[in-house]
């Protein structure tokens, strides 16, 4: 959880550069990457909080294993679901609000039951501790893209 919160701190520092873009790195600007990452955190948190641990299905996934082992998501291999794509115009106030919402979600995760889970479309069901690790890996993936945009 500490690593995830650190990336959110980094996002706050990068937020003033929300309009920066580098088409050689990404079609989206810095603000989009921050907002997308925060939307993923809040939507996964909602799914975890609403989950019924009795319905959890433990199924091994090589893809999840490798992503979580290497702390790396390959670039350009997946498309973000529509509900995790920023719907509104990217604006500084919206970027900061998304970061604040993601922090609140992270706080909820820190007190959630360890048997709660969410279902990832590729990796399957991920229990709380694995879900938190996934959130860090995903968020850090976008932070690396942001750093590449800015350099």
C-alpha positions as CSV (number, residue, x, y, z in Angstrom):
1,X,0.0,0.0,0.0
2,X,2.9,2.3,0.8
3,X,4.2,2.1,-2.8
4,X,0.8,2.8,-4.2
5,X,0.5,5.9,-2.1
6,X,3.9,7.1,-3.1
7,X,2.9,7.0,-6.8
8,X,-0.2,9.0,-5.9
9,X,2.2,11.5,-4.3
10,X,4.2,11.6,-7.5
11,X,1.1,12.2,-9.5
12,X,0.3,15.2,-7.4
13,X,3.7,16.6,-8.2
14,X,3.2,15.9,-11.9
15,X,-0.4,17.3,-12.0
16,X,0.7,20.8,-13.0
17,X,2.1,19.3,-16.2
18,X,-1.2,17.6,-17.1
19,X,-1.3,19.0,-20.6
20,X,2.1,17.8,-21.6
21,X,2.2,15.2,-24.3
22,X,4.8,13.4,-26.5
23,X,3.1,11.5,-29.3
24,X,6.3,9.4,-29.7
25,X,5.5,7.9,-26.2
26,X,1.7,8.0,-26.0
27,X,-1.3,9.5,-27.7
28,X,-2.6,10.6,-24.3
29,X,-1.3,13.5,-22.2
30,X,0.0,13.4,-18.6
31,X,-3.4,14.3,-17.2
32,X,-5.1,11.4,-19.0
33,X,-2.6,8.9,-17.6
34,X,-3.1,10.3,-14.1
35,X,-6.8,10.3,-14.3
36,X,-7.0,6.8,-15.9
37,X,-4.8,5.4,-13.1
38,X,-6.9,7.0,-10.5
39,X,-10.2,5.8,-12.1
40,X,-8.7,2.2,-12.1
41,X,-8.0,2.5,-8.3
42,X,-11.5,3.8,-7.5
43,X,-13.3,1.3,-9.7
44,X,-11.3,-1.7,-8.4
45,X,-11.8,-0.5,-4.8
46,X,-15.6,-0.4,-5.4
47,X,-15.6,-3.9,-6.8
48,X,-13.5,-5.2,-3.9
49,X,-15.7,-3.6,-1.3
50,X,-18.9,-5.0,-3.0
51,X,-17.4,-8.5,-3.5
52,X,-18.7,-11.6,-1.8
53,X,-15.7,-13.7,-0.6
54,X,-17.8,-16.8,-0.9
55,X,-17.8,-16.3,-4.7
56,X,-14.0,-16.0,-5.1
57,X,-12.5,-18.5,-7.6
58,X,-8.9,-19.3,-7.1
59,X,-7.4,-20.0,-10.6
60,X,-3.8,-19.7,-11.5
61,X,-2.9,-17.2,-14.2
62,X,0.6,-17.2,-15.8
63,X,0.0,-13.7,-17.1
64,X,-0.9,-12.3,-13.7
65,X,2.0,-14.3,-12.1
66,X,4.5,-12.7,-14.6
67,X,3.1,-9.2,-14.4
68,X,3.2,-9.3,-10.6
69,X,6.6,-11.0,-10.3
70,X,8.3,-8.6,-12.7
71,X,6.3,-5.5,-11.6
72,X,5.8,-4.7,-15.2
73,X,2.9,-4.4,-17.7
74,X,3.9,-4.5,-21.3
75,X,3.1,-1.3,-23.2
76,X,0.5,-1.2,-25.8
77,X,-0.8,-4.7,-25.3
78,X,-4.2,-4.0,-23.7
79,X,-6.9,-1.3,-24.2
80,X,-8.3,0.3,-21.1
81,X,-12.0,-0.5,-20.4
82,X,-14.3,2.5,-21.2
83,X,-15.2,3.0,-17.5
84,X,-11.5,3.6,-16.7
85,X,-11.0,6.2,-19.5
86,X,-11.5,9.8,-18.4
87,X,-14.9,10.9,-19.8
88,X,-14.4,14.6,-19.1
89,X,-12.1,17.2,-20.5
90,X,-8.7,16.9,-18.8
91,X,-8.4,19.9,-16.5
92,X,-6.2,20.6,-13.5
93,X,-9.1,20.6,-11.0
94,X,-10.4,17.3,-12.3
95,X,-6.9,15.7,-12.2
96,X,-6.5,16.8,-8.6
97,X,-10.0,15.5,-7.7
98,X,-9.3,12.1,-9.2
99,X,-6.1,11.9,-7.1
100,X,-8.0,12.8,-4.0
101,X,-10.7,10.1,-4.8
102,X,-7.9,7.5,-5.4
103,X,-6.4,8.3,-2.0
104,X,-9.8,7.8,-0.3
105,X,-10.1,4.5,-2.2
106,X,-6.7,3.4,-1.0
107,X,-7.8,4.2,2.6
108,X,-10.8,2.0,2.1
109,X,-8.6,-0.8,0.9
110,X,-6.4,-0.6,3.9
111,X,-9.3,-1.6,6.1
112,X,-11.0,-4.1,3.8
113,X,-11.4,-7.8,4.6
114,X,-8.4,-9.8,3.2
115,X,-10.8,-12.2,1.5
116,X,-12.5,-9.5,-0.6
117,X,-11.5,-9.6,-4.3
118,X,-12.2,-8.2,-7.8
119,X,-12.3,-10.0,-11.1
120,X,-9.7,-8.8,-13.6
121,X,-10.7,-9.4,-17.3
122,X,-7.4,-11.1,-18.1
123,X,-6.0,-12.2,-14.7
124,X,-9.2,-13.5,-13.1
125,X,-10.1,-13.1,-9.4
126,X,-7.5,-11.3,-7.4
127,X,-7.8,-11.2,-3.6
128,X,-7.2,-8.0,-1.7
129,X,-3.4,-8.3,-1.2
130,X,-2.8,-9.3,-4.8
131,X,-5.3,-6.6,-6.0
132,X,-3.3,-4.0,-4.1
133,X,-0.1,-5.2,-5.7
134,X,-1.8,-5.1,-9.1
135,X,-2.9,-1.5,-8.5
136,X,0.6,-0.5,-7.7
137,X,2.1,-2.2,-10.8
138,X,-0.6,-0.7,-13.0
139,X,-0.2,2.8,-11.5
140,X,3.5,2.6,-11.7
141,X,3.2,1.5,-15.3
142,X,1.5,4.8,-16.1
143,X,3.9,6.8,-13.9
144,X,6.7,5.4,-16.1
145,X,4.8,6.5,-19.2
146,X,4.4,10.0,-17.7
147,X,8.1,10.2,-17.0
148,X,8.9,9.2,-20.6
149,X,6.4,11.9,-21.8
150,X,8.2,14.5,-19.7
151,X,11.7,13.6,-20.8
